[in-house]
Amino acid sequence: MTPIYMDYAATTPTDQRVVEAMLPCFGDIFGNPSSLHGFGQDARAAIEEARAKIASFIGAKPAEVVFTSGGTESDNFAIKGVAWANHKKGDHIITSAIEHHAVLESCRFLEKEGFKVTCLPVDSDGLVDPAEVAKAITDRTVLISIMHANNEIGTIEPIAEIGRIAKERKVYFHTDAVQTFGHLPFTVDELNVDLLSASAHKLCGPKGVGLLYIREGTRIVPFMHGGEQESGRRASTQNVPGIVGFGKAVELAAATLAEEAARLTAFRDRFIKGIFERLGGIRLNGHPTRRLPNNINLSVESIEGEGMVLSLDMLGIACSTGSACSSSSLEPSHCLLAIGLPHEFSHGSLRFSLGRYTRESDIDAVLEALPQVVGRLRAMSPLYEGKKPA
């Protein structure tokens, strides 16, 4: 069986066209972009071309795009940078219970520094209530950080509405758009955001490069100190090949954005319908319709997600589980806990995420394989013994 990759939310294969765009940056365009000679200026020109391309894609000014090493750094930069820059005004941050660990751990770090953090709950579909955001704002609030779409359960949050509230209350608003950038159409003005994080490797670009959009006029201090790269906002010699690859990945994504979203949505819905026809005792996690085009997060009653992932891997099918945060923890993921998943489903989570190279035959193959895996594991599970499919 040809291997089937359905873990695009974790990372994507680098498009060969992206690789080809990057290759000159390992040879002819090898200069340090901070150097004044021709080699350096050629590298700087390549960076600025990519910056302009990416800025145009999200309706931003090129000067508002700061290149980083990826989504985690961008989230850290946004949260710590705004908090530190505005600490005289206030010491309160609002976020949600289902944010990526890069956001949650940054907020926990700031709590140790004396900041106060309100972590808003979500409903059973994973949605943040904008009214709860408004209610949580105080005269000490300096930042709201709510992700655009959740990386595990795929729920798309009401970011534009939350952004309007933040703007009315004069509070900076950051969104982690790592899962939506290059997959959903939006501009920064449509989302009403002041800061936005993205990462190239989620849209068939290279690993090790991301961005933080910083709206002009936003008070933020540098997260990394050293040289004056990125207009003094992010020290360190720029990753020229990565940035050029990021620009090319955005160009490719923009060219087929609507068509690819429609294709993956059709595959997603076909998968969900097909698996519910074939299996009982399962549930769909996340919003049924307000979800990423490529995301299918299922919980299977009374069996472990890790067992299903390993069994599918032996069949050449790659997916992931949200059931354990780490190898040392038996607790379900914080996202599943936040949506109140029942105990009998909480450990049996599977995330299938589709992408550019997913084909209809892949959907058919997984729909055939998954019920067999579940049936075999249920036959061995003392938790499932005697149960009837729901």
Secondary structure, DSSP 8 states (H G I E B T S, - for coil): ---EE-BTTT-----HHHHHHHGGGGTTT-S-TT-SSHHHHHHHHHHHHHHHHHHHHTT--GGGEEEESSHHHHHHHHHHHHHHHTTTT--EEEEETT--HHHHHHHHHHHHTT-EEEEE---TT----HHHHHHH--TTEEEEE--SB-TTT-BB--HHHHHHHHHHTT-EEEEE-TTTTTTS---HHHHT-SEEEEEGGGTT--SS-EEEEE-TT-----SS-SS-TGGGTS-S---HHHHHHHHHHHHHHHHTHHHHHHHHHHHHHHHHHHHHHH-SSEEE-S-SSSB-TTEEEEEETTS-HHHHHHHHHHTTEE-B--S-SSTT--S--HHHHHTT--HHHHT-EEEEE--TT--HHHHHHHHHHHHHHHHHHHHH-TTTTT----
